[in-house]
Structures are given as structure tokens and as C-alpha cells.
Amino acid sequence: MYKHLVIWKLVERADAPQVVQAAQGILEELRRASAGLLTLELASTVGGDETAGDLVLYSEFSSAAAYRDYDRSPGHQELKKVIGPYRKQRIGADYLVPDNG
């Protein structure tokens, strides 16, 4: 399984719920249209101090190829446009988890 995680610091932490709300339609379309997408969550974070991120995206894919297709999709490009104006910093991580078989 291929996992993709992104954490953003926003210009204003208080904008995080607004960003999540604005992205809901795009997320639903991505869930329907992205073959191999198993999980997709976007949420504002809770708690934390000034070093904590404000917004997190967690996703799981059946393969690296499925992630690459998602990454190039028009829906993903739209999601970037929604988050971009609010973003101060972004950190991401992709990793593989062996199938338990």
C-alpha cells in the first residue's frame, strides 16, 4: 500500500475549517474518480502548539501508480488551488507499507 501525508501551516490557523469546507466537493469527486484511491481525509488539526500543523491530508492508494494518477488529476490540481492561498508552509511524506498477506 502507498500512503501520502501532507501537513500545512496556514497563514491564519483559524482559516483551517474554512479550507476543509471549501474542499469538500473536490474531495468527493476525487474519491469517485481516482482509481486505486483507498482513503482520502482532509482535516483541520486539533490542539498542538505553535510548531504543530494546521491542516492535514491523509491518503492511501493501492499502488504508487495509483498515487501518480491521482497526483496528476484535474481534481488534485483544483485541491491545490483551494489550499494554496492559505498556505504558509507544506511538508509531505510518501511511504510504502507492505501488504499483509
TORVEX-674974 format. One record per residue: residue in one letter; z, x, y of N, C-alpha, C in turn. Coordinates in pm, whole numbers, padded with zeros to 5 digits, always signed. Layout:
AZXYZXYZXY ...
//
This chain:
M+00000+00086-00117+00000+00000+00000+00000+00090+00123 Y-00072+00048+00225-00083+00121+00352-00003+00045+00457 K+00088+00114+00523+00171+00049+00625+00143+00111+00761 H+00147+00027+00863+00117+00066+01001+00229+00012+01089 L+00292+00100+01165+00404+00064+01251+00378+00117+01391 V+00398+00032+01492+00384+00074+01631+00505+00024+01709 I+00559+00110+01793+00670+00074+01881+00627+00107+02023 W+00649+00012+02112+00615+00031+02253+00740+00024+02340 K+00740+00107+02442+00830+00090+02556+00744+00020+02661 L+00798-00084+02720+00726-00158+02822+00772-00115+02960 V+00689-00141+03059+00726-00113+03196+00854-00190+03229 E+00858-00316+03188+00976-00402+03206+01014-00461+03071 R+01129-00423+03019+01175-00473+02888+01176-00625+02882 A+01208-00688+02993+01218-00834+02997+01084-00902+02969 D+00973-00829+02977+00841-00888+02951+00809-00901+02802 A+00889-00841+02715+00857-00838+02572+00835-00977+02512 P+00923-01076+02535+00897-01208+02477+00767-01271+02528 Q+00735-01247+02654+00610-01299+02712+00489-01237+02643 V+00494-01109+02614+00384-01042+02545+00367-01099+02405 V+00477-01117+02334+00472-01174+02198+00409-01312+02203 Q+00451-01393+02297+00397-01529+02310+00247-01526+02340 A+00206-01438+02430+00065-01428+02467-00022-01383+02350 A+00036-01309+02257-00040-01254+02145-00047-01347+02024 Q+00025-01457+02022+00035-01540+01901-00100-01587+01848 G-00187-01633+01933-00319-01680+01888-00401-01568+01826 I-00395-01451+01887-00468-01336+01835-00412-01296+01699 L-00281-01296+01686-00218-01261+01558-00260-01357+01448 E-00263-01485+01477-00306-01584+01377-00450-01561+01335 E-00536-01531+01430-00676-01504+01398-00688-01376+01313 L-00613-01274+01348-00615-01151+01268-00569-01178+01125 R-00468-01259+01110-00418-01291+00975-00526-01361+00892 R-00602-01448+00957-00708-01522+00886-00829-01433+00858 A-00864-01348+00951-00992-01279+00946-00987-01140+00884 S-00871-01083+00866-00862-00944+00820-00839-00938+00669 A-00945-00909+00595-00933-00894+00450-00844-00774+00421 G-00752-00790+00330-00663-00682+00293-00539-00670+00379 L-00526-00754+00481-00405-00757+00562-00302-00842+00488 L-00188-00781+00456-00086-00850+00379+00027-00904+00466 T+00065-00829+00569+00173-00868+00659+00139-00822+00799 L+00167-00907+00897+00147-00871+01038+00255-00938+01120 E+00340-00857+01182+00451-00909+01263+00452-00837+01397 L+00468-00912+01504+00488-00858+01638+00613-00923+01692 A+00708-00842+01739+00835-00898+01786+00893-00812+01898 S+00968-00877+01984+01048-00801+02080+01172-00755+02005 T+01217-00635+02036+01332-00579+01966+01462-00638+02023 V+01567-00625+01945+01699-00676+01987+01796-00559+01995 G+01887-00569+02088+01987-00463+02101+01925-00332+02142 G+01993-00227+02111+01942-00095+02141+01981-00047+02279 D+01965+00082+02298+01995+00142+02427+01864+00178+02497 E+01873+00262+02600+01754+00295+02677+01652+00376+02597 T+01693+00433+02484+01597+00507+02401+01524+00417+02302 A+01567+00294+02287+01506+00202+02190+01374+00147+02244 G+01285+00114+02152+01161+00049+02191+01186-00095+02231 D+01087-00155+02298+01098-00292+02346+01018-00391+02261 L+00914-00341+02197+00821-00427+02123+00780-00351+01998 V+00770-00422+01885+00734-00356+01760+00628-00438+01686 L+00534-00365+01625+00433-00426+01540+00448-00362+01402 Y+00463-00446+01301+00474-00400+01163+00363-00468+01084 S+00288-00388+01008+00181-00446+00927+00166-00371+00796 E+00120-00444+00696+00094-00390+00564-00048-00427+00523 F-00115-00331+00459-00253-00350+00415-00266-00310+00269 S-00362-00368+00203-00384-00336+00062-00437-00195+00042 S-00499-00138+00147-00557-00004+00136-00580+00054+00275 A-00608+00183+00280-00642+00248+00407-00772+00191+00462 A-00866+00158+00373-00992+00100+00418-00970-00036+00485 A-00880-00116+00431-00848-00245+00492-00788-00225+00631 Y-00702-00123+00646-00647-00093+00779-00758-00052+00875 R-00848+00035+00832-00958+00078+00920-01042-00040+00966 D-01069-00134+00877-01144-00254+00916-01068-00334+01022 Y-00938-00352+01001-00853-00421+01098-00854-00347+01231 D-00840-00215+01226-00832-00134+01347-00957-00147+01433 R-01072-00164+01372-01199-00176+01445-01234-00320+01480 S-01156-00415+01434-01192-00556+01451-01180-00600+01597 P-01260-00699+01637-01250-00753+01772-01111-00809+01803 G-01047-00869+01703-00913-00923+01725-00812-00815+01760 H-00821-00702+01692-00730-00591+01723-00757-00536+01862 Q-00882-00532+01902-00916-00486+02037-00858-00582+02142 E-00861-00712+02112-00802-00811+02202-00651-00794+02211 L-00587-00766+02098-00442-00744+02097-00406-00626+02187 K-00483-00520+02180-00461-00404+02267-00471-00443+02415 K-00566-00530+02446-00583-00574+02585-00464-00657+02635 V-00404-00734+02545-00287-00814+02583-00167-00724+02610 I-00145-00625+02524-00028-00539+02535-00046-00431+02642 G-00167-00382+02658-00195-00270+02746-00134-00275+02885 P-00148-00384+02959-00095-00388+03095+00057-00374+03104 Y+00126-00403+02996+00273-00397+02994+00326-00264+02942 R+00241-00188+02881+00280-00069+02806+00311+00050+02895 K+00426+00112+02868+00462+00239+02932+00444+00354+02833 Q+00479+00329+02707+00472+00433+02605+00445+00368+02470 R+00374+00440+02384+00343+00391+02250+00366+00503+02150 I+00426+00469+02039+00437+00561+01927+00401+00483+01800 G+00324+00546+01715+00281+00478+01594+00299+00566+01473 A+00302+00504+01358+00311+00577+01232+00239+00497+01125 D+00159+00566+01047+00093+00507+00931+00142+00584+00809 Y+00167+00512+00700+00213+00579+00579+00175+00500+00456 L+00169+00571+00345+00133+00510+00216+00259+00492+00132 V+00266+00379+00063+00374+00351-00030+00308+00331-00166 P+00345+00410-00266+00282+00396-00397+00307+00256-00455 D+00206+00207-00522+00221+00078-00592+00318+00096-00708 N+00407-00002-00724+00498+00000-00839+00430-00071-00954 G+00374+00000-01044+00301-00065-01149+00340-00017-01279 
//
